[in-house]
Amino acid sequence: VQLQASGGGLVQAGGSLRLSCAYSGLSFRTYVMGWFRQAPGKEREFVAAISQSSTRTLYADSVQGRFSISRDNAKNTVYLQMDSLKPEDTAVYSCAATPAGFSTTYVAKSDVYTGWGQGTQVTVSS
C-alpha cells in the first residue's frame, strides 16, 4: 500500500482546504480510509474515517460539522474537505488505510491502520 497526501497549505482562519490522498496498489475499495493529524509537540490524533463503500463515516468531535471525508473508488482517492478552519487545525495531515471492517470502536485508533502516507502540512493563520 502506497499513499500520498496532497493539498495542504497556508490559509486564514475561516478558510477552506481540500486534501487528497492517492492510493497506489490493488483493492483500494476493500480498505477503510482514515485521516489523522499531528501538531508540533502533540500526539497524532484521529480526524475522520470512511468505510469501503462510503456508507459510513466517523469524525472527531473537534472537526464534526466542519470537515467532510469522501472517497472515489474509481480514482483510488480519498478526500478531506476542511471548512471553517481554525488555528488549532494547524498540523501535518496524513491518510491511512486498513483492511479491517468499519467499526466506530476502532477506526479512530491509529494502530489498526496498516498503510500510511506522507503527510501534508496545513497551517491556519489567525
C-alpha positions in Angstrom: 0.0 0.0 0.0 1.3 3.4 -1.0 -0.4 6.6 -0.1 0.4 10.1 -1.0 -1.4 13.1 0.6 -1.6 16.5 -1.0 -3.5 19.7 -0.9 -2.1 21.3 2.2 -1.1 24.9 2.5 -1.4 28.2 4.4 -4.9 29.6 4.9 -6.5 32.2 7.0 -8.9 31.3 9.8 -12.4 30.7 8.4 -11.0 29.5 5.1 -11.2 26.1 3.4 -8.8 23.5 2.0 -9.4 20.2 0.3 -6.9 17.4 0.9 -6.5 14.5 -1.4 -4.8 11.1 -0.8 -3.9 9.0 -3.7 -3.7 5.2 -3.2 -1.3 3.1 -5.3 -2.0 -0.6 -5.3 -4.7 -3.1 -5.7 -8.1 -3.3 -4.0 -8.5 0.3 -2.8 -12.2 -0.3 -2.5 -11.5 -3.0 0.2 -9.9 -0.6 2.6 -11.3 1.7 5.2 -9.6 5.0 4.8 -8.7 7.5 7.6 -7.2 10.9 8.1 -5.1 11.7 11.1 -3.2 14.8 12.1 -0.2 15.7 14.3 0.6 19.1 15.5 4.0 20.1 16.8 4.7 18.7 20.2 1.4 16.8 20.3 0.5 13.2 19.6 -1.2 12.1 16.4 -4.9 12.3 16.6 -7.8 10.9 14.6 -9.7 13.2 12.3 -12.1 11.2 10.1 -12.7 7.8 8.6 -14.8 6.4 5.8 -16.0 2.9 5.0 -15.2 1.0 1.9 -18.5 1.9 0.2 -18.8 5.4 1.7 -21.9 4.4 3.6 -20.4 5.1 7.0 -18.2 7.9 8.3 -16.8 8.9 11.6 -15.4 12.3 12.7 -13.5 13.6 15.7 -15.6 15.9 17.8 -13.2 18.7 17.1 -14.0 18.7 13.4 -17.6 17.4 13.3 -19.7 19.8 11.2 -16.6 21.5 9.6 -14.8 18.7 7.8 -16.1 16.1 5.4 -14.5 12.9 4.3 -15.3 11.3 0.9 -13.8 8.8 -1.5 -13.8 8.0 -5.2 -13.1 4.3 -5.6 -12.8 4.7 -9.4 -9.9 7.1 -8.8 -8.4 5.4 -5.8 -8.5 8.6 -3.9 -9.9 9.8 -0.6 -10.6 13.4 0.2 -10.9 15.6 3.2 -12.8 18.8 2.7 -12.0 21.2 5.5 -14.1 24.3 6.0 -14.3 27.0 8.7 -10.7 26.2 9.6 -9.3 27.3 12.9 -5.7 28.0 14.0 -5.9 24.8 16.2 -6.4 22.8 13.0 -2.7 23.5 12.1 -0.9 20.2 11.8 0.5 17.7 9.4 -2.3 15.6 8.0 -1.8 12.0 6.9 -4.0 9.5 5.3 -4.1 5.8 6.3 -5.6 2.5 5.1 -6.9 -0.6 6.9 -8.4 -3.7 5.5 -10.5 -4.2 8.6 -14.2 -3.7 8.6 -15.6 -0.3 9.6 -16.4 -0.1 13.3 -16.6 3.1 15.3 -15.0 1.1 18.1 -11.6 1.1 16.4 -11.4 3.1 13.2 -10.3 6.1 15.3 -7.3 4.2 16.6 -4.1 4.6 14.6 -2.8 1.2 15.3 -5.4 -0.6 13.3 -4.1 1.1 10.1 -1.6 -0.9 8.1 -0.6 1.6 5.5 0.4 5.3 6.0 1.2 8.0 3.5 3.5 11.0 3.9 1.7 13.9 5.4 0.8 17.3 4.0 1.2 20.5 6.1 -1.9 22.5 6.9 -1.3 25.9 8.5 -4.1 28.1 9.6 -3.3 31.7 10.5 -5.4 33.8 12.9 
